Amino acid sequence: MNDRKSEQSPPVFVGEKEILERCQNLVLEDLTADELRDHFQNLTHSYGKLLRQTGKITKIGDSIQRRLFNARKEIESKNQSLVAAQKKLVLKEKMLGLHVLVSGIAHELRNPLNFINNLSLVHTEIVQDLQQRFSKGDSLDEAGIAEVIDDLSQLAEGADLVHQHGMRAENIIEQMQRITRDPSRPYATDINLLLLGYLERVQNSHAESCPLPGLKIIKEIDPDVGEIVIEAGHVGFVFAQIFANALEAMQERFLQEPDYLPILGLQSKRQAQKVAIHFRDNGPGIPVEHKNEIFSPFFTTKPTGRGNIGLGLFTSYDIVHSYGGEITHGRTSDGFTEFCVSLPCYQEDP
């Protein structure tokens, strides 16, 4: 086998090697000047040939090196472009999630503010009516006194409602301040409060785009879940993404089946050293052929133009695993689509 290889590919510069061996033998032989001259000319010719071959190899090496350098520069440039494009896509997906959150907050704040504004107009009318009555200086009979008492009762009831809705708006703002704390440092967060807060916000923000008449929400909230150390904004993004997907899936089925009754299930449960949160919906479900793709980047089953680029669940997967948790999905025996998010319970800041 080795002899065959030697025959097929002889050593490099085998002729020059033979000439060198011949020159070494010449030293030991008694040759004339003409013979030495001939041998020297042959050696000079071979050496020139060797230099030319070396020059060609050097040029080829330089050319290869330049091509490698240019190829590396091109790869680095394309890699930078890909990184920049990826950052833009991730930012776009986060902005979509932020849009859902902001829309929900605006909807929640608008309700108490509408009550306060409307009640303030009613109170103004009542006060103006009372001013007109007392400005005349006429004494009030029993009927007049009863009307004044009724007006004052309305003012008291309205003031109480204004206070209630004012406290509701203040509570919304307080929750937002918790969520928008410094994201660079995790802190103890009431996971049940965070979960229910995002459910309400996403539901409100989708009330117009994904109306679901008769939506039934089943909540099984474990009071022993308590607080876990997380970055609330990041985990809230995961909750919002799953809620939004469930509502959109049920809306899709509702458009096809007018008699369909949408059901959304939500369960939190403490399990040893972790918290498990289950999300269930009776939408159309995830096609079997896409079962292993839903956490892949840029994968989406939604049609083009719906504002989705397929990074929501991919980003959620990364967020959950960054805490050492897990996110899984499947189809239950009763036909529900279920996502489960499990997070470890840290007693101290990691």
Secondary structure, 3 states (H helix, E strand, C coil): CHHHHHHHCCCCCHHHHHHHHHHHHHCCCCCCHHHHHHHHHHHHHHHHHHHHHHHHHHHHHHHHHHHHHHHHHHHHHHHHHHHHHHHHHHHHHHHHHHHHHHHHHHHHHHHHHHHHHHHHHHHHHHHHHHHHHHHCCCCCCHHHHHHHHHHHHHHHHHHHHHHHHHHHHHHHHHHHHHHCCCCCCCEEEEHHHHHHHHHHHHHHHCCCCCCCCCCEEEEEECCCCCEEEECHHHHHHHHHHHHHHHHHHHHHHHHHCCCCCCEEEEEEEEECCEEEEEEEECCCCCCHHHCCCCCCCCCCCCCCCCCCCCCHHHHHHHHHHHCCCEEEEEECCCCCEEEEEEEECCCCCC
